[in-house]
Amino acid sequence: MTRLRIRSAASGLDVLADLLPAKAPENLAFLMAYLSAPRVVPGLHAMWTGPEISCPIPPDQLAGAGYARALPPENATLHPQPGDVVLAYVPARMWGGNPDPIFDIGLFYGPGARMFFPVGWLAGSVVAQVRPEDRPALAEACTRIRRSGACEITFSQEP
């Protein structure tokens, strides 16, 4: 089974997440199509959702991609748990009039998280979970990112 590898050299982040294909098939199909090759995206500590590193997919990385379409909520959550990898979809023009839809990969690393944004509550789809043995390293690296600011995070598929 394919897993998700999540890395950031600057913070020492290097964890594996198990995919949840039976629980979030359409969202995971989007993510796997996007990750047909490793991708580097910006990572920054979220302001509204609590213990999360938000990784918004740059719109230029999705230009012309047939799979970049509206995603249904699957395995939906409003309160992600530590280790959850959550794919959030926001339609075009919903948030601040942004002309592009927003696809965001959220890395949740601590308790008390919530899917609350300036536009209100928005359910995200839990597409993967960081392996239990990697969660302490996830929390440590995400704390370093919170303290140091934005970084680059690489997502890739791993057999």
N, C-alpha and C positions, 0 to 999 in steps of 0.2 A: 504494500500500500504506500502511495506517495505521502510524504510529509512536507511540511512547510518549514524551511530554515529561515531564521530571522537573525540578521547580523548588523552590527554597527561597530566598526573598529574604534571609533573615538570613545565609546562608553564601555567597550568590552562585551557588548551584547552578542551572544551566540547561543541561540536556543532552538529547539525543535518543537513543532506543534503538530498534533495529530488532527487530521482533517475529519469533518463530520458530514460525509456525502449523503447519508440517509436522512439527515436532519435539515440540511440547507442545500439541496441539489442545484437550484438555479443560481444562487449566490456563489456557490463553490465553482460552478461551471464558468461563471464570469472570472473569478479569481484565477483559476487554472489557465484559462485562455490568456488572460493578461500576463501570467507568469510562464508563458511558453518559453521565455528566456528570463534569466535573472533581471530584476528591476531594482533600480535605486530611486528611492523617494525621500522627500524631506520628512523628518520626524521632529515633532515639537510637543512639549508638554501641553495638554489641553487646559483651557481656562475654566470651562463650564462643567466638565464631566467628572472631575476628580482625578483619581490615580490612573491616568491614561496617557500614553504617548500616541498622539494623533498623526497618522501618516496619509495625508491627502494625496491622491494620485494626480499628478500634473495633467491637465487637460490635453496637452500636446502629446502625451504618451498614449492617449485614447483616440486621437483624431483618426477618423475613418474606420475604426474598429467596429465591426458588425455586432460584436458581443456587448458593446458599451450602450446598453439600453436600460430602461426602467427595471429595477429589481424589486421583487415582492419581499415582504418581510417573511423570513423563514427562521425557525428556531429563534424567534424574536425575544429580545430582552429589553427592559428599561433599566435593569440593575445588573450590569455585567459583574461577573465574579473574577477574582484573581486568576490569571492565566487564560482568560477568554480572549480570542481574536475575533473582533466584531467588524463586519463589513456594514457600513452605513451608506445609504443612498439618499441624496437630496435632489429633487428635480430642479431643472433649470429655472432660474428667476425666483425660486422660493426663498433663498437666503440672500438678502441684500440686493436682489435684482441680478445676481450673477448669471450671465447668459449661458454658462455651461453647467450641466449637471455635476454634482459633487459625488465622488466615490472616495470613501475614506476607510482606511484599515486602522482600526483601533487596537492597541495593545494594552490590555488592562492588567495592572500589576498589584493592586491592593484592594482592601475592602472599602465599601462606601461609594462605589462608582455609580453613576447615573447617566442615562442618555437624555440629558437636558441641555438644550442649546438656546441661543438668543431667540429662535423661532418657536421654542417650546419643546415639549417631549417628543422624541423621535425614536421609535423602536429600531434597533439594529439587529442584524442577523449574526448569530454566533456560528462561524464557519469552521473554527478550529479551536483547540485548546492546547496551550503550552503544556508539555509533559510535566507531571508533578515534580519529578526530580530536577527539572530546569527552572521551576518557579522562583526559588530563592535567587538564582542568578538573574532572572528577568527583573525582579524587584530591585536588586542592587544596581543593575545597569540603567533601569528607568529612573531611579533616584539620581544617578549621575547625570542623565540627560536633563532632568528637571533642574538640577543645580547649574549646569553649564550652558544650557540653551539648546537651540536647534542643532540637528545633526542630519546625517544621511543614513538611511537604513536600507539594507539590501534584503529583498525577499526572493527566495528561489524554491523550486521544487526539489525534493530529495527522495530518492527511492527508499 
